[in-house]
Amino acid sequence: MYSFSVNQTVNKGVAQLMRLGVAASRMGGLADRQARAEMRGLQGVLNIEFTGPDGGGWHLAFNDRELRLAKGLVSDPRSTVRVKPQDYLALLAGDLSPSIARMTGKLRVIGDPNLAIAFSASLGNLRALQRARGLRGFVGRRIVGRALRAGSYETPAPKANPEAPETRP
């Protein structure tokens, strides 16, 4: 298994979140007890490839109940997820759902879909963290909010309702 990098000018928001994930995986904090139990028997590597001019690559290595995130892509992964950095940030912000992203081609999965489920689960965990109450939710909102700002992500403005009556001044 060889690791190689795709691009050195990675979107800053994506890079912040991935570096945080790398640190958490080194401390064993990416998966709680229940998640480790659900990962029993899961083996292989999932490449996460961010495409476009501000793209880059990371990989998640699954080894039974252990999970490790590291920078760089692996040459022989079991599965690869490809997404643009702005679409990844939209997924984190809740402005794009993983199912819509897959149907519209904004999120592509190549290879074993079982490993790609872990990518969707990590998005769900980060979104749930933002909705949590108390200190945990505060920290989650700060981390994701900072990453969205660093990645120059702007929440799309709500679309005007064409059926709404016009208001005149």
LINRA-V813565 format. One record per pair of residues at least 4 apart in sequence whose ideal C-beta (glycine too) atoms are under 6 Angstrom apart, sorted by the first residue. I is the first residue (numbers start at 1). GAP is how many residues later the second one is. Records with the same first field share a line. If there is no record, write none. Layout:
# LINRA-V813565
I=GAP, GAP
This chain:
# LINRA-V813565
1=73
2=73
3=69, 71
4=68, 69
5=67
6=50, 51
7=48, 49
9=45
10=5, 46
11=43, 74, 140
12=138, 139
13=76, 134, 135, 137, 138
14=36, 71, 74, 137
16=131, 134
17=130
18=40
21=48
22=47
24=5, 6
25=5, 43, 44
30=37
31=4, 5, 36
36=29
39=26
40=25
42=20
43=19
44=18, 34, 71
45=14, 16, 29, 32, 33
46=14, 33, 69
47=12, 26, 27, 30, 33
48=10, 33
49=8, 31, 33
50=5, 6, 35
51=4, 31, 33
52=32
54=31
57=16
58=13
59=11, 14, 15
60=9
61=7
78=33, 34, 37
79=32, 33, 36, 37
80=30, 31
81=28, 35, 38
82=26
83=4, 5, 24
87=19
89=59, 62, 64
90=5, 6
91=5, 32
92=34, 52
93=55
94=33
95=60
96=5
98=22
101=5, 6
102=5
109=4, 7
129=11
130=10, 11, 14
132=4, 5, 8
133=4
141=4
148=5
